[in-house]
């Protein structure tokens, strides 16, 4: 019974850490893409 509880706690820890790592990676990629898209957008040249 104690081994089962320990295994469940370890599994819970692994799942939570995996989800939080995926979320952090997603935020990092979104932030990187946002900076890249800002660099790609050049202001239009005014031709008058």
KAKARA-V163877 format. One record per run of one state. SS is the DSSP state (h for helix, s for strand, l for the rest). FROM is the first residue (numbers start at 1). LEN is the number of residues. If there is no record, write none. Layout:
{{SS,FROM,LEN} {SS,FROM,LEN}}
//
This chain:
{{l,1,1} {h,2,39} {l,41,8}}
//
